[in-house]
Amino acid sequence: MSHGTCSALDELADLCGIEPRYEDTWGRVHIISAEIKSLLLNAMGFDTGTEESLKEGLRALRAEQEGEPAPSLLVVTSNCPPERLEFRIPYGLSRENEPELIITMSGEGGFSRESFYGKDEVARAEPSQASGESFVFYGVPFPEELPEGKYLLDMEIRLGEHRLFHRAHLVVCPERAYLPPCFDNGGRKAGLGIALYGLRSERNWGVGDLTDLKMLIDWCVDVLGVSTIGVNPIHAIHNRRPYNISPYLPLSPEYYNLIYLDVEAVPDLKENPMAVSLLESPQVQYRLKELRDSEFVRYEEVVKLKAEFLGLAFDAFEALPAEHPRKRAFQEFLEREGERLEEFALFLALNLEFQELKPPLWIWQDWPEEFQRPDAPGSREFLENHGVKVRFQEYIQWELSRQIQAVEDYAHNKGLSLGLYHDFPLAMDRCGFETWAFSRAYRTGVRVGAPPDGFSPMGQDWGFLPMNRDYLRREAYAHLLGHFRKNCRADSALRIDHVMRFFHLYWIPDGRTPADGAYVTEHFEEILPLLALESVRRRTLIIGEDLGTVPDWIRERLQASNIFSYRLMMFEKNWNGDFLPPEYYPESALVSFSTHDLPTLAGYFKAADIELRKRLNLFVEESDYFEALEERKRDIARLLDRFGMPEPPESAPFTPGEAGADWPTEEVQMAVIEFLAATRSRLVLLNQEDLFLDERQQNVPSTTHEHMNWSTKMKYRLEELWSPNLLALGRKVREILERTGRTV
């Protein structure tokens, strides 16, 4: 590319949201090269090979952005709508006639309104130059008293005998996300965070399920006195080790993983004598015990067994008469969910079909072309000829939906004022349903990641595709709103994984390293109000995971939107490395000691995570390992000083085996919990690993087959929680929460 193209390249990159520079965690400014800009623009569909192709791309983009009489999308807030609804017409058409305007509005719930604005009601502005053509700008009073929601605006502009027509989407949103009444008047609450797949019980099938969650709710309310239980994302995944078990890489963020279904609670199972007999057989009972007793979750075996029995339950369901209440309820569910559920079920059915081939086809990109879209001929033919297989997948989603709703109702009836705390992942499996069914919503040729920083000196390549911001905006964010709607569960909380996604994401061109990427800006001024709309409609508290280098203005914008910050005690330090006191924590925040990708409380104090990283060869140099150990020793000393406690014996923190077995002590554990509870932050989340001093962390970033990620089971069975020792532990924690005003 010649030097002469840089101006057009820079202008096009700027219009497409490619940020020209970024500052890393060390304060160094990185200027994005012309080469990287060119590669990212290629991924966006532009030809950057010549100066003329760049200029043509600019012309086409400007024509698309400026060629319509009015914006195709307006996102406004109900408390401060614009004074005028503006439109424009070419100067030549306005020379002879002043315009009249008819607006026909239709909205949710049958809303309909038609407004006529005569020539004397249309205000004229000064002509403006755009794309080389003169326009005259006009405005009419913005529609008044519009309820919050989505509207379709059909505009007819009359200029004598000329008519201009334009269709636009209008979304009226609240200014802020929902804030539950339990936080009124300075209210503060606490919750327990768990990995649902890791719950152990004497009745489950080797993985935590939704009935287990009910059992845990009883203990959390009656013993701990918390107000919410946080669960990992429970969306559908492939359930194949080692690459397809991360709950943060789902097939879709709108549908659920059958692994969490309590199969024995499906009403149709007991109606099938064959299923009852098989379940009671010694062979199956032995398999269930083996899966329960396994140290780690055995995903493939659990899914295979559950699918087998769900198939038998489905046979009994299909035999029910059409007028049976369950048949009617299922049909209502299908009508409510619509075409998207059918396509998801079709994807799962096809996926199973192609896995049965010899050799199997594991990803949809390897399927024959006639199956690589939901509307492709092969897919439609399969739906027509094998509809019962698709219906079976819909049936599983129905039962999951019923059981999830039942456990949420149970939580509220037991007194959990915040219900369940769900998790909305950032990434989508690039071989999953989302990219198969909605390919235009994603960009190919790039991956999302993070630039080099202190935690990952080589940077991070997360391997998934970014969303296509231009496509999302053209469709008035219908796809993204669907995600929000499904994940904003009624009277609950929702954690947004990597909330910076709504502001910008770091794109890495294919074939390049994480050091060779750039940030691409998103339309946050539209996305945040849309999130607030679904939050208010469903009464869902929104928590934005804002770890890492986050500019102050972004946190201020999130706070202004009632989106809680996400603060981890281990990272909250001042410039000198000292841990911040409780009064320095923000009020609108969730605070915890750690998270699934970081060491647990016990692991942190024992430096177990550092030793694990050494065993897995995750340190670039051996000196990095020793430096990490020394830094951890300093941090532990600073923490103990913050608690007013003496330093531990020299051998305690880092000596494996017996010498460090009783470290950290219960006194240190309670000091951490006391500190968290004493912060100004409205919500504290205690992870179950920290409550039970389990040093195993759920996930080690940058590993797959090297470590048993997303498979660790809880230290104790649910039935053991009612033992004297664990009741005593729970009551000690409750006393702390009561003293700090955080109990139910």
C-alpha positions in Angstrom: 0.0 0.0 0.0 1.4 3.4 -1.0 1.9 6.2 1.4 -0.7 8.2 -0.5 -3.5 5.9 0.7 -2.9 6.6 4.4 -5.3 9.5 4.6 -8.2 7.6 3.0 -7.3 4.5 5.0 -7.2 6.5 8.3 -10.5 8.1 7.5 -12.2 4.9 6.6 -10.8 3.2 9.7 -12.1 6.0 11.9 -15.6 5.8 10.4 -15.6 2.1 11.0 -14.6 2.5 14.7 -11.0 1.3 14.6 -9.3 3.3 17.3 -6.0 4.8 16.2 -4.1 4.1 19.4 -4.4 2.5 22.9 -2.6 2.7 26.2 -1.4 -0.6 27.8 -1.3 -1.4 31.5 2.3 -0.1 31.7 1.2 3.3 30.4 2.8 2.9 27.0 0.9 4.3 24.0 0.6 2.0 20.9 -0.1 3.6 17.5 -2.1 1.2 15.2 -0.2 0.6 12.0 -1.6 1.0 8.5 -1.2 -2.7 8.0 -3.3 -3.6 11.0 -6.0 -1.1 10.0 -6.0 -2.6 6.5 -6.4 -6.1 7.8 -9.3 -5.1 10.1 -11.0 -3.2 7.3 -10.7 -6.3 5.1 -12.5 -8.3 7.8 -15.3 -5.6 7.7 -15.7 -6.2 4.0 -13.7 -3.4 2.5 -11.1 -3.6 -0.3 -8.0 -1.8 0.9 -5.7 -2.9 -2.0 -5.6 0.4 -3.8 -6.2 4.1 -3.1 -9.2 4.0 -5.5 -10.8 1.1 -3.7 -10.3 2.9 -0.4 -12.0 6.0 -1.7 -14.8 3.9 -3.2 -15.3 2.3 0.2 -15.5 5.8 1.8 -18.1 6.9 -0.8 -20.2 3.9 -0.3 -20.1 4.1 3.5 -21.0 7.9 3.5 -23.8 7.2 1.1 -25.2 4.6 3.4 -24.9 6.8 6.5 -26.1 10.0 4.9 -28.3 9.1 2.0 -31.6 8.6 3.9 -34.0 11.5 4.8 -33.6 10.6 8.5 -31.7 8.2 10.8 -32.8 4.6 10.5 -32.5 4.1 14.2 -33.2 6.4 17.1 -32.5 5.3 20.7 -33.7 7.9 23.2 -34.3 8.0 27.0 -37.8 8.7 28.3 -36.6 11.2 30.9 -34.8 13.4 28.3 -36.1 12.9 24.8 -35.0 15.2 22.0 -37.0 18.3 21.4 -37.4 17.7 17.7 -37.6 14.8 15.3 -35.3 15.8 12.4 -35.2 14.9 8.7 -33.6 16.3 5.6 -34.3 16.6 1.9 -32.1 17.4 -1.1 -31.9 21.1 -1.7 -33.3 20.8 -5.2 -36.6 19.3 -4.0 -37.1 22.1 -1.4 -36.6 25.0 -3.7 -40.3 25.1 -4.8 -42.2 23.7 -1.9 -41.9 23.6 1.9 -42.5 20.1 3.2 -45.5 18.6 5.0 -44.9 15.4 7.1 -47.1 12.4 8.0 -45.7 10.0 10.7 -47.4 6.7 11.3 -46.2 5.0 14.5 -46.8 1.4 15.5 -45.5 -0.2 18.6 -45.7 -3.0 21.1 -49.0 -4.0 22.6 -51.0 -2.7 19.6 -49.9 0.9 19.9 -50.8 3.0 16.9 -50.6 6.8 16.3 -50.7 9.0 13.2 -49.5 12.6 13.2 -49.8 15.2 10.5 -47.5 18.3 10.5 -48.4 21.1 8.1 -46.0 23.5 6.6 -46.3 26.0 9.4 -45.4 23.3 12.0 -42.2 22.1 10.2 -39.2 24.2 11.3 -36.4 24.8 8.8 -32.7 24.9 9.5 -29.7 26.1 7.4 -28.6 24.0 4.4 -25.8 21.6 5.1 -23.2 19.9 2.8 -23.0 16.1 2.9 -21.5 13.7 0.3 -21.2 16.6 -2.1 -24.9 17.2 -2.2 -26.8 20.0 -0.5 -29.5 19.2 2.0 -32.0 21.3 3.9 -32.7 20.2 7.4 -36.1 20.3 9.1 -37.6 19.3 12.4 -41.0 18.7 14.0 -41.8 18.4 17.7 -40.8 15.0 19.0 -43.7 12.7 19.8 -44.9 13.1 23.3 -45.9 10.7 26.1 -44.5 7.6 24.5 -44.3 4.5 26.8 -40.9 2.9 26.9 -40.5 0.3 24.2 -39.8 -0.2 20.5 -41.7 1.6 17.7 -41.7 1.6 13.9 -42.0 5.0 12.3 -43.2 5.4 8.7 -42.5 8.9 7.5 -44.1 10.4 4.4 -42.6 13.7 3.3 -44.8 15.7 0.9 -43.2 18.3 -1.3 -46.0 19.4 -3.7 -46.4 16.5 -6.1 -43.2 14.8 -4.8 -43.2 12.1 -2.0 -40.3 10.8 0.0 -40.8 7.8 2.2 -38.7 6.6 5.0 -39.0 3.9 7.7 -37.1 4.2 11.0 -36.9 2.3 14.3 -37.4 4.3 17.5 -36.6 2.8 20.9 -37.6 4.7 24.0 -35.5 3.5 27.0 -35.2 4.3 30.7 -32.2 6.4 31.6 -30.9 3.8 34.1 -31.0 0.1 34.7 -33.2 -1.4 37.4 -32.1 -1.0 41.0 -33.9 -3.4 43.4 -35.7 -1.9 46.4 -33.6 -4.0 48.8 -30.8 -1.3 48.1 -33.1 1.6 49.1 -31.9 3.8 52.0 -28.4 2.4 51.8 -29.4 -1.3 51.9 -26.6 -3.8 51.5 -26.8 -7.5 50.6 -24.6 -10.6 50.2 -24.7 -13.7 48.1 -22.9 -17.0 47.5 -21.3 -17.8 44.2 -21.2 -21.4 43.0 -20.3 -23.5 39.9 -23.6 -25.3 39.4 -22.0 -28.2 37.6 -19.8 -28.8 40.6 -22.6 -29.3 43.2 -22.4 -32.7 44.8 -25.3 -34.6 46.3 -26.4 -38.2 47.0 -29.2 -38.0 44.4 -27.7 -36.2 41.3 -26.3 -37.9 38.2 -22.7 -36.8 38.6 -23.2 -33.2 37.9 -25.0 -30.4 39.9 -28.6 -30.0 38.7 -31.5 -27.6 39.3 -32.9 -29.7 42.1 -29.5 -29.5 43.8 -29.8 -25.8 43.5 -33.1 -25.9 45.4 -31.4 -27.8 48.2 -28.6 -25.2 48.4 -31.1 -22.4 48.5 -32.4 -23.9 51.8 -29.0 -23.8 53.4 -28.1 -20.4 52.1 -31.3 -18.8 53.4 -31.7 -20.7 56.7 -28.0 -20.7 57.7 -26.0 -18.0 55.8 -28.8 -15.5 55.4 -27.7 -14.3 51.9 -29.9 -12.7 49.4 -28.8 -14.3 46.1 -27.0 -17.3 44.7 -24.6 -16.7 41.8 -24.4 -19.4 39.2 -22.1 -19.9 36.2 -23.6 -19.5 32.7 -26.0 -22.4 32.2 -26.3 -22.0 28.5 -26.0 -24.9 26.0 -22.5 -26.1 25.1 -21.2 -29.2 23.3 -20.2 -30.9 26.5 -17.1 -32.4 24.9 -13.8 -32.4 26.8 -11.4 -30.6 26.7 -12.4 -27.8 24.3 -16.2 -27.7 24.6 -17.0 -27.6 28.3 -16.4 -23.9 29.1 -19.7 -22.3 30.3 -18.3 -19.1 28.9 -18.2 -20.4 25.3 -21.9 -21.4 24.6 -23.5 -22.5 21.4 -26.1 -19.8 22.1 -26.8 -17.4 25.0 -30.5 -18.0 24.7 -30.9 -21.7 25.4 -29.8 -24.0 28.1 -27.6 -27.0 28.8 -29.4 -30.3 29.3 -26.7 -31.4 31.8 -28.4 -29.2 34.5 -31.8 -30.9 34.0 -33.0 -33.1 36.9 -34.2 -36.0 34.6 -36.1 -37.7 37.5 -38.2 -34.6 37.9 -39.4 -34.7 34.3 -43.1 -35.8 34.8 -43.1 -38.0 31.7 -40.3 -40.2 32.9 -42.4 -42.1 35.5 -45.1 -42.6 32.9 -42.8 -44.9 30.9 -42.5 -48.3 32.6 -39.4 -49.1 30.5 -37.7 -46.0 31.8 -38.7 -46.7 35.4 -37.4 -50.3 35.2 -34.2 -49.3 33.5 -33.5 -46.5 36.1 -34.0 -48.9 39.0 -31.7 -51.6 37.4 -28.4 -52.4 39.2 -26.4 -51.5 36.1 -27.8 -47.9 35.9 -27.6 -47.4 39.6 -24.0 -48.5 39.6 -23.3 -46.0 36.7 -24.9 -43.2 38.7 -22.9 -43.9 41.8 -19.7 -44.0 39.7 -20.5 -40.6 38.2 -21.4 -39.2 41.6 -18.2 -40.5 43.2 -16.0 -39.3 40.4 -13.5 -36.6 41.4 -14.4 -34.5 38.3 -17.5 -33.9 36.2 -17.5 -36.5 33.4 -19.5 -34.4 30.9 -19.8 -36.9 27.9 -21.0 -39.8 30.1 -23.5 -37.6 32.0 -24.9 -36.1 28.8 -25.2 -39.5 27.1 -27.1 -41.0 30.1 -29.4 -38.1 30.5 -30.2 -38.0 26.8 -31.0 -41.7 26.9 -33.6 -41.3 29.7 -35.0 -38.0 28.3 -35.6 -39.9 25.1 -37.7 -42.4 27.0 -39.6 -39.6 28.7 -40.2 -38.0 25.4 -41.7 -41.2 24.0 -44.2 -41.1 26.9 -44.9 -37.5 26.2 -45.6 -38.1 22.5 -48.1 -40.8 23.4 -50.2 -38.3 25.4 -53.5 -37.1 23.7 -53.3 -33.7 22.0 -55.7 -32.2 24.5 -53.6 -33.2 27.5 -52.5 -30.1 29.6 -48.8 -30.9 29.1 -49.3 -31.0 25.3 -51.1 -27.7 25.4 -48.4 -26.1 27.6 -45.7 -27.4 25.3 -47.5 -25.9 22.3 -47.8 -22.5 24.0 -44.1 -22.7 24.8 -43.3 -23.3 21.1 -45.5 -20.4 20.0 -43.9 -18.1 22.6 -40.3 -19.0 21.5 -41.0 -18.9 17.8 -38.8 -19.7 14.9 -35.5 -19.1 16.7 -36.1 -22.1 19.0 -37.0 -24.3 16.1 -33.7 -23.4 14.4 -31.7 -24.1 17.5 -33.4 -27.5 17.9 -32.7 -28.1 14.2 -29.0 -27.3 14.8 -28.7 -29.7 17.7 -30.5 -32.5 15.8 -28.2 -32.0 12.8 -25.2 -31.9 15.0 -26.1 -35.3 16.5 -26.8 -36.7 13.0 -23.4 -35.7 11.6 -21.6 -37.0 14.7 -22.9 -40.5 13.9 -21.1 -40.5 10.5 -17.9 -42.5 10.0 -15.8 -40.5 10.4 -17.9 -38.0 12.4 -18.2 -34.3 11.5 -17.7 -32.4 14.7 -18.3 -28.8 13.6 -20.9 -27.3 11.3 -18.3 -25.8 9.1 -17.5 -29.4 7.9 -21.1 -30.3 7.1 -22.1 -30.4 3.4 -22.9 -26.9 2.1 -26.7 -27.6 1.9 -26.7 -27.9 5.7 -24.6 -24.9 6.6 -27.5 -22.5 7.2 -30.9 -23.1 8.8 -32.7 -22.0 5.5 -30.4 -24.2 3.3 -32.1 -26.9 1.3 -30.7 -29.8 3.2 -31.6 -28.2 6.6 -35.2 -27.6 5.5 -35.5 -31.2 4.1 -34.2 -32.6 7.4 -36.7 -30.6 9.3 -39.5 -31.9 7.1 -38.4 -35.5 7.2 -37.0 -35.8 10.8 -39.2 -33.3 12.6 -39.5 -35.6 15.6 -35.8 -35.3 16.3 -36.1 -31.5 16.2 -39.2 -31.7 18.4 -37.2 -33.8 21.0 -34.6 -31.0 21.3 -37.5 -28.4 21.7 -38.9 -30.7 24.4 -35.6 -30.6 26.4 -35.5 -26.8 26.2 -39.1 -26.7 27.5 -38.3 -28.9 30.5 -35.2 -26.8 31.2 -37.2 -23.7 31.0 -39.8 -25.1 33.4 -37.2 -26.3 36.0 -35.3 -23.0 35.8 -38.5 -21.1 36.5 -39.4 -23.4 39.3 -36.1 -22.9 41.1 -36.3 -19.1 40.6 -39.8 -19.2 42.1 -38.5 -21.3 45.0 -35.7 -18.8 45.6 -38.0 -15.9 45.9 -40.5 -17.8 48.1 -37.6 -18.7 50.4 -36.7 -15.0 50.8 -33.8 -14.5 48.4 -34.6 -10.8 47.5 -32.3 -10.9 44.5 -33.2 -14.3 43.4 -30.6 -16.0 41.3 -27.5 -14.2 40.0 -27.1 -15.3 36.4 -24.0 -14.8 34.2 -24.1 -13.6 30.6 -20.9 -14.7 28.7 -18.9 -12.5 26.3 -17.9 -15.2 23.8 -19.9 -17.5 21.5 -18.6 -20.9 20.3 -17.4 -20.1 16.7 -18.7 -23.6 15.8 -22.0 -23.1 17.6 -25.6 -22.2 16.8 -25.0 -18.4 16.7 -22.5 -18.5 13.8 -24.5 -21.1 12.0 -27.9 -19.3 12.2 -26.8 -15.7 12.3 -23.5 -15.5 10.3 -24.2 -11.9 9.3 -24.1 -10.9 13.0 -20.5 -11.9 13.3 -17.2 -10.8 11.7 -14.8 -13.4 10.3 -11.1 -13.0 9.6 -10.5 -11.8 13.1 -10.6 -13.0 16.7 -11.2 -11.2 20.0 -8.6 -11.0 22.7 -6.5 -8.6 24.8 -3.2 -6.9 24.2 -0.1 -7.8 26.3 -0.3 -6.9 30.0 1.2 -7.8 33.3 -0.9 -10.9 33.7 -0.4 -12.1 30.1 2.9 -10.6 28.7 2.2 -12.2 25.3 -1.4 -10.9 25.2 -4.5 -13.1 25.1 -6.2 -14.7 22.1 -9.7 -15.7 23.2 -10.4 -17.3 19.8 -14.0 -16.2 19.2 -15.6 -13.9 16.6 -16.6 -10.3 17.3 -20.1 -9.2 16.5 -20.8 -7.1 13.5 -21.7 -3.7 14.9 -23.0 -2.4 11.6 -25.4 -5.3 11.0 -26.7 -5.1 14.6 -27.5 -1.4 14.2 -29.1 -1.9 10.8 -31.5 -4.4 12.3 -32.2 -2.1 15.3 -30.3 -4.4 17.6 -33.0 -7.1 17.4 -30.5 -9.9 17.7 -28.8 -8.3 20.8 -32.1 -7.4 22.4 -33.0 -11.1 22.1 -29.9 -12.0 24.1 -30.7 -9.3 26.7 -34.4 -10.4 27.0 -33.5 -14.1 27.6 -30.8 -13.3 30.2 -32.6 -10.6 32.1 -34.5 -13.1 34.3 -37.3 -11.6 36.4 -36.4 -10.3 39.8 -32.8 -11.5 39.6 -29.3 -10.2 39.0 -27.2 -10.5 35.8 -23.5 -10.3 35.5 -22.2 -9.1 32.2 -19.0 -10.8 31.4 -16.4 -8.2 30.2 -18.8 -5.3 30.1 -16.2 -3.3 28.1 -17.6 -5.2 25.1 -20.3 -2.5 24.9 -17.7 0.2 24.5 -14.9 -1.6 22.6 -13.3 -4.9 21.9 -9.7 -5.8 20.9 -9.7 -7.4 17.5 -6.8 -9.6 16.3 -6.4 -10.3 12.5 -6.2 -13.9 11.6 -2.6 -15.1 11.4 -1.4 -12.4 13.7 -0.4 -12.4 17.4 -2.3 -10.5 20.2 0.3 -7.8 20.0 -0.9 -7.0 16.5 -4.4 -6.0 17.2 -6.5 -2.8 17.7 -9.6 -1.8 19.6 -12.9 -1.3 17.7 -15.4 1.0 19.2 -19.0 -0.1 19.8 -22.2 2.1 19.8 -22.3 2.1 23.6 -24.6 5.2 23.7 -27.3 3.1 22.1 -26.5 -0.3 23.6 -26.5 0.7 27.3 -30.0 2.2 27.1 -31.3 -0.9 25.4 -29.8 -3.0 28.2 -31.5 -0.7 30.7 -34.8 -1.2 28.9 -34.7 -5.0 29.4 -33.4 -4.6 32.9 -36.3 -2.4 34.0 -38.9 -4.6 32.2 -37.7 -7.7 34.0 -36.6 -6.0 37.3 -33.0 -7.3 36.8 -30.0 -5.8 38.6 -27.1 -5.5 36.1 -23.5 -6.0 37.2 -20.7 -5.2 34.7 -17.5 -7.2 35.0 -15.0 -4.3 34.5 -11.7 -5.9 35.5 -8.5 -4.8 33.9 -7.5 -1.4 32.5 -10.8 0.5 32.3 -10.8 4.2 31.6 -12.4 6.3 34.4 -15.0 7.7 31.9 -16.3 4.3 31.2 -16.8 3.4 34.8 -18.5 6.8 35.3 -20.8 6.0 32.4 -21.7 2.6 33.8 -22.4 4.1 37.2 -24.6 6.7 35.7 -26.6 3.8 34.1 -27.0 2.0 37.4 -24.7 -0.8 36.2 -22.7 -2.1 39.2 -19.0 -2.3 39.0 -17.3 -5.7 39.8 -14.4 -5.3 42.2 -12.0 -8.0 43.4 -10.3 -7.5 46.7 -7.0 -8.9 45.5 -6.8 -6.2 42.8 -8.0 -3.2 44.8 -4.7 -1.4 45.7 -3.3 2.1 45.7 -0.3 3.3 43.6 2.0 2.0 46.4 0.7 -1.5 46.3 -1.2 -1.3 49.6 -4.7 -2.7 49.7 -7.5 -0.1 49.8 -9.5 0.2 53.0 -13.2 -0.7 53.0 -14.4 2.9 52.8 -12.6 3.3 49.4 -14.7 0.8 47.6 -17.5 2.2 45.4 -21.0 2.0 46.6 -22.6 0.8 43.3 -20.5 -2.4 43.1 -20.3 -6.0 43.7 -17.2 -7.0 45.7 -15.7 -10.4 46.0 -12.3 -11.9 46.8 -11.8 -13.7 43.6 -13.4 -15.2 40.5 -13.4 -18.4 38.5 -10.3 -17.5 36.5 -8.2 -16.5 39.5 -6.9 -18.2 42.7 -9.4 -19.0 45.5 -8.8 -17.5 48.9 -7.0 -20.6 50.1 -5.1 -20.9 46.8 -4.0 -17.2 47.0 -2.7 -17.5 50.6 -0.9 -20.8 49.7 0.3 -19.5 46.3 -1.2 -22.6 44.9 -2.0 -20.8 41.7 1.6 -19.8 41.2 2.8 -23.3 41.7 0.2 -24.6 39.3 1.2 -22.1 36.6 4.8 -23.3 37.1 3.8 -26.9 36.6 1.9 -26.0 33.5 4.9 -24.0 32.1 2.9 -20.8 31.9 5.8 -18.6 33.0 7.9 -17.2 30.2 11.1 -17.2 32.3 12.0 -19.0 35.5 12.7 -15.6 37.0 9.0 -14.7 36.5 8.0 -17.5 38.8 10.3 -16.3 41.6 9.1 -12.7 41.1 5.5 -13.8 41.3 6.2 -15.7 44.6 8.0 -12.6 46.1 5.1 -10.4 45.1 2.6 -12.7 46.6 4.5 -12.8 49.9 4.5 -9.0 49.9 0.8 -8.9 49.2 0.0 -11.4 52.0 2.0 -9.3 54.4 0.1 -6.2 53.3 -3.3 -7.9 53.7 -2.5 -9.2 57.1 -1.3 -5.7 58.1 -4.6 -4.3 56.8 -6.4 -6.8 59.0 -4.2 -5.9 62.0 -2.9 -9.5 62.2 0.7 -10.7 62.6 2.6 -12.3 59.6 2.4 -16.1 59.4 5.2 -18.4 60.1 7.9 -18.4 57.4 6.9 -21.9 56.2 3.1 -21.5 56.3 2.2 -19.8 53.0 4.3 -21.6 50.5 5.3 -25.0 51.9 3.3 -27.8 50.3 2.0 -30.6 52.4 1.7 -30.8 56.1 3.5 -27.6 57.1 1.0 -25.4 55.2 -2.1 -27.6 55.6 -3.7 -25.3 58.2 -3.0 -22.2 56.3 -4.8 -19.9 55.8 -6.3 -20.2 59.3 -10.0 -19.7 60.0 -9.0 -16.4 61.6 -7.6 -15.2 58.3 -10.6 -16.4 56.4 -13.0 -14.6 58.7 -10.9 -11.5 58.5 -11.3 -11.5 54.7 -15.0 -12.0 54.9 -15.3 -9.3 57.6 -13.4 -6.9 55.3 -15.5 -7.6 52.3 -18.7 -7.2 54.3 -17.4 -3.9 55.7 -16.9 -2.3 52.3 -19.3 0.4 51.1 -20.2 -1.8 48.1 -23.9 -2.7 48.1 -23.3 -6.4 47.2 -20.8 -8.9 48.5 -20.4 -12.3 46.8 -18.7 -15.0 48.7 -17.5 -17.9 46.5 -18.2 -21.4 47.8 -14.5 -22.2 47.4 -13.6 -19.4 49.7 -16.3 -20.3 52.2 -15.0 -23.9 52.4 -11.2 -23.0 51.9 -10.9 -25.0 48.8 -7.7 -24.1 47.0 -8.7 -25.5 43.6 -9.8 -22.8 41.1 -12.4 -23.6 38.4 -10.3 -22.5 35.4 -6.7 -21.7 34.6 -6.6 -19.3 31.7 -4.5 -20.2 28.6 -5.1 -24.0 29.3 -7.4 -26.6 27.9 -6.2 -30.2 27.9 -3.4 -29.3 30.3 -5.7 -28.8 33.2 -9.1 -30.1 34.4 -10.9 -26.8 33.9 -14.7 -26.4 34.6 -14.8 -29.8 36.2 -14.0 -29.4 39.9 -16.7 -30.5 42.3 -17.6 -28.8 45.5 -15.6 -29.9 48.5 -18.7 -31.1 50.4 -21.9 -32.9 49.4 -25.0 -30.8 49.9 -26.2 -33.2 52.6 -23.0 -32.5 54.6 -23.8 -28.8 54.8 -26.2 -29.6 57.7 -23.4 -31.3 59.7 -22.4 -29.6 63.0 -19.1 -28.3 61.7 -20.5 -26.7 58.5 -23.5 -25.3 60.4 -21.1 -23.6 62.8 -19.1 -22.2 59.9 -22.2 -20.9 58.3 -23.4 -19.2 61.5 -20.1 -17.5 61.9 -20.4 -16.0 58.5 -24.0 -15.1 59.2 -22.9 -13.2 62.3 -20.6 -11.1 60.2 -23.3 -10.4 57.6 -25.7 -9.5 60.3 -23.3 -7.1 62.0 -22.8 -5.3 58.6 -26.5 -5.3 57.7 -26.2 -7.7 54.8 -28.6 -10.5 55.8 -32.0 -11.2 54.2 
